[in-house]
Amino acid sequence: MNFEKNFYRYDDNACIQKKVAKKLKSFLDKSKYSKILELGCGTGIFTKELIKDITIEKLYLNDYFDTQKYLENINYFKFMNKDMTLIDYELLGKMDLIVSSSAFQWIENLENLISKLSNMTNELVFSIYLKENMIEIQKHFNIGLKYWNGKDLKEMLNRYFASVEYFEEVHVLSFENSRELLRHIKNTGVTGIGKSSYSQIKSFSSKELTYHVGYFKCIKK
C-alpha cells in the first residue's frame, strides 16, 4: 500500500471510491444507531456519507494509518490507528453496525476477520473489490491482490450470518493515455507497478481501467 504518501491527492482521484461510498450508504435502513464501527475509514470518504441523515451516539473509526487530520470535521468517539485484524474486538464490545468501504480486499485472511466481527454485531455492511478489479493491470504486470469471487465470498459469509444480500457492479474509467491511467493508480494508493521493468511500463497501452465492486449486507437473525 502507498496510501500514506498520497493521502493529500487521494480524495481528488478517488472518483470510484466516492461512488461506491454513496451506494453503500443506501444499504443502511435505520436513521439512528447507538454504536457504529467503521473499519478502514481512510480519509473519511464513506464516513462523511455515513453521518448524513443518521444519528450515531458513538462512532468508532479505524485505519491502518493515522488519518485523523482528514477527519477533523467528523464527530467521532474513538479512532483506532492499527491493523483491523489486530483490534481487540472483545474489549471493544458489541456494535449495532459494522461498516467498511473499499478496504476488506487488503485483508489476507478475511474469513478470520469475519468470524471475529460476527461475534460482535448483528449487522455487517461493506463494499469490496472483486475478481476482475483492475484486470488490465493484473494481466499486463502480473501483479494484484488475491481478489474474491463474489459468489464464493457470499458462501463464506453465510457461514457466519443467516442473511447475506449482495450484488456486483463494474465501472470502467477511460483516460487520455496509459500514462494518465498509471498516474491515477498511483494517486489512489496502489503499489507494485514501480517495481516493474522499464520495458513493461513502456509497453503498457491500456486507456481503460476496470473497477469490479461487490456490496454485501449481512444480518444475523
C-alpha positions as CSV (number, residue, x, y, z in Angstrom):
1,M,0.0,0.0,0.0
2,N,1.2,3.5,-0.8
3,F,-1.7,5.5,0.8
4,E,0.3,7.4,3.3
5,K,2.4,9.2,0.7
6,N,-0.6,10.1,-1.4
7,F,-3.3,11.0,1.1
8,Y,-3.3,14.6,0.0
9,R,-4.1,13.5,-3.6
10,Y,-6.4,10.7,-2.7
11,D,-9.7,12.4,-2.4
12,D,-9.2,14.2,-5.7
13,N,-8.5,11.0,-7.6
14,A,-10.9,8.5,-5.7
15,C,-13.9,9.1,-8.0
16,I,-14.9,5.4,-7.9
17,Q,-14.4,5.2,-4.2
18,K,-16.8,8.1,-3.8
19,K,-19.5,6.5,-6.0
20,V,-19.1,3.2,-4.0
21,A,-19.4,5.1,-0.7
22,K,-22.7,6.7,-1.8
23,K,-24.2,3.4,-2.9
24,L,-23.0,1.6,0.2
25,K,-24.8,4.1,2.3
26,S,-28.1,3.1,0.6
27,F,-27.8,-0.3,2.3
28,L,-28.4,1.1,5.7
29,D,-32.1,1.0,6.8
30,K,-32.1,2.8,10.1
31,S,-31.8,6.5,10.9
32,K,-30.4,6.1,14.4
33,Y,-27.7,3.8,15.8
34,S,-26.2,3.6,19.3
35,K,-22.7,2.3,18.3
36,I,-21.1,2.0,14.8
37,L,-17.7,0.8,13.9
38,E,-16.1,1.7,10.6
39,L,-13.1,-0.3,9.6
40,G,-10.6,1.2,7.1
41,C,-12.0,4.7,7.2
42,G,-9.1,6.3,5.3
43,T,-9.6,10.0,4.7
44,G,-13.3,9.7,5.6
45,I,-14.9,9.4,2.1
46,F,-17.5,6.9,3.4
47,T,-17.6,8.3,6.9
48,K,-18.9,11.6,5.5
49,E,-21.7,9.8,3.7
50,L,-22.4,7.7,6.8
51,I,-23.1,10.6,9.1
52,K,-25.5,12.3,6.7
53,D,-29.1,11.9,7.9
54,I,-28.1,9.4,10.5
55,T,-27.9,9.9,14.3
56,I,-25.0,8.0,15.8
57,E,-24.4,8.1,19.6
58,K,-20.9,6.7,19.4
59,L,-18.9,6.3,16.1
60,Y,-15.7,4.3,16.3
61,L,-13.2,4.7,13.4
62,N,-10.3,2.6,12.4
63,D,-7.5,2.8,9.9
64,Y,-4.0,1.3,9.4
65,F,-2.7,4.8,9.0
66,D,-3.2,7.8,11.3
67,T,-5.7,9.8,9.2
68,Q,-7.2,11.9,12.0
69,K,-6.2,15.2,10.4
70,Y,-8.6,14.4,7.5
71,L,-11.4,13.6,9.9
72,E,-11.4,16.9,11.9
73,N,-14.9,17.9,10.9
74,I,-16.4,14.5,11.9
75,N,-17.7,13.9,15.4
76,Y,-16.4,10.5,16.3
77,F,-16.0,8.9,19.7
78,K,-12.7,7.0,19.2
79,F,-10.1,6.5,16.4
80,M,-8.1,3.3,16.4
81,N,-4.8,3.6,14.5
82,K,-3.9,-0.1,13.8
83,D,-4.3,-3.1,11.5
84,M,-8.0,-4.0,11.7
85,T,-7.1,-7.7,12.2
86,L,-5.3,-6.8,15.4
87,I,-8.1,-4.9,17.2
88,D,-9.3,-6.4,20.5
89,Y,-12.9,-6.8,19.4
90,E,-14.0,-8.4,22.7
91,L,-12.7,-5.4,24.6
92,L,-14.4,-3.1,22.2
93,G,-17.8,-4.7,22.9
94,K,-20.9,-5.1,20.8
95,M,-21.8,-2.8,17.9
96,D,-25.2,-2.1,16.4
97,L,-23.5,-1.9,13.0
98,I,-20.1,-2.6,11.5
99,V,-19.3,-1.0,8.1
100,S,-16.3,-0.9,5.7
101,S,-16.0,0.7,2.3
102,S,-13.3,-0.4,-0.2
103,A,-11.0,-1.8,2.4
104,F,-11.6,-5.6,3.0
105,Q,-9.7,-6.6,-0.2
106,W,-6.5,-5.8,1.6
107,I,-7.1,-8.5,4.3
108,E,-5.3,-11.7,3.6
109,N,-7.4,-13.9,5.9
110,L,-10.8,-12.3,5.5
111,E,-12.7,-15.2,6.9
112,N,-10.8,-15.0,10.2
113,L,-11.8,-11.3,10.5
114,I,-15.4,-12.0,9.5
115,S,-15.5,-14.7,12.2
116,K,-14.5,-12.1,14.9
117,L,-16.9,-9.5,13.6
118,S,-19.8,-11.8,13.6
119,N,-19.5,-12.2,17.3
120,M,-19.8,-8.5,18.0
121,T,-22.6,-7.3,15.7
122,N,-25.9,-8.4,14.1
123,E,-25.3,-6.3,11.0
124,L,-22.2,-6.0,8.8
125,V,-22.4,-3.9,5.7
126,F,-19.4,-3.5,3.4
127,S,-18.1,-3.0,-0.1
128,I,-15.1,-4.8,-1.5
129,Y,-13.2,-5.0,-4.9
130,L,-13.7,-8.4,-6.6
131,K,-12.0,-10.8,-9.0
132,E,-11.9,-8.6,-12.2
133,N,-10.8,-5.4,-10.4
134,M,-8.0,-3.6,-12.4
135,I,-7.9,-6.6,-14.7
136,E,-5.8,-4.6,-17.2
137,I,-3.1,-4.2,-14.6
138,Q,-3.3,-7.8,-13.4
139,K,-2.8,-9.1,-16.9
140,H,0.0,-6.8,-18.1
141,F,2.1,-6.5,-15.0
142,N,1.1,-9.9,-13.4
143,I,0.5,-8.2,-10.1
144,G,-2.5,-7.6,-7.9
145,L,-4.3,-8.6,-4.8
146,K,-6.0,-12.0,-4.4
147,Y,-9.5,-10.7,-5.0
148,W,-12.5,-12.7,-4.0
149,N,-15.1,-14.1,-6.4
150,G,-18.5,-12.6,-5.3
151,K,-20.3,-15.9,-5.0
152,D,-17.5,-17.5,-3.1
153,L,-17.5,-14.6,-0.7
154,K,-21.2,-14.8,-0.2
155,E,-20.9,-18.5,0.6
156,M,-18.2,-17.8,3.2
157,L,-20.3,-15.0,4.8
158,N,-23.3,-17.4,5.1
159,R,-21.3,-19.5,7.5
160,Y,-21.5,-16.6,9.9
161,F,-24.7,-14.6,9.0
162,A,-28.2,-16.0,8.4
163,S,-29.0,-13.5,5.7
164,V,-26.5,-12.2,3.1
165,E,-27.6,-9.9,0.3
166,Y,-25.1,-8.9,-2.3
167,F,-24.7,-7.5,-5.8
168,E,-21.8,-6.7,-8.1
169,E,-21.2,-3.8,-10.5
170,V,-18.4,-2.8,-12.9
171,H,-17.1,0.7,-13.5
172,V,-14.8,1.4,-16.4
173,L,-12.7,4.6,-16.3
174,S,-11.3,6.0,-19.6
175,F,-8.2,8.0,-19.8
176,E,-6.5,10.1,-22.5
177,N,-3.5,7.8,-22.5
178,S,-1.9,5.0,-20.5
179,R,0.3,7.4,-18.6
180,E,-2.7,9.2,-17.1
181,L,-4.1,5.8,-16.1
182,L,-0.9,4.8,-14.3
183,R,-0.9,8.2,-12.6
184,H,-4.4,7.7,-11.4
185,I,-3.5,4.3,-9.9
186,K,-0.5,5.8,-8.1
187,N,-2.6,8.6,-6.7
188,T,-5.2,6.2,-5.3
189,G,-2.5,4.2,-3.4
190,V,-1.9,1.1,-5.5
191,T,1.7,-0.1,-5.4
192,G,3.7,-2.7,-7.2
193,I,3.9,-1.1,-10.7
194,G,7.0,0.9,-9.8
195,K,8.9,-2.4,-9.3
196,S,8.1,-3.5,-12.9
197,S,10.7,-3.2,-15.6
198,Y,11.0,-0.2,-17.8
199,S,10.0,-2.2,-20.8
200,Q,6.9,-3.5,-19.0
201,I,5.8,0.0,-18.1
202,K,6.6,1.5,-21.5
203,S,4.7,-1.3,-23.3
204,F,1.5,-0.8,-21.2
205,S,-1.0,0.7,-23.6
206,S,-4.5,0.4,-22.0
207,K,-6.5,3.6,-21.7
208,E,-9.3,1.9,-19.7
209,L,-9.3,0.7,-16.1
210,T,-11.9,-1.7,-14.7
211,Y,-13.3,-1.5,-11.1
212,H,-15.2,-4.6,-10.1
213,V,-17.2,-3.8,-6.9
214,G,-19.2,-6.1,-4.6
215,Y,-21.7,-4.8,-1.9
216,F,-22.7,-7.1,1.0
217,K,-25.3,-6.7,3.7
218,C,-25.0,-9.4,6.3
219,I,-27.7,-9.9,9.0
220,K,-27.9,-12.3,12.0
221,K,-31.4,-13.4,12.7
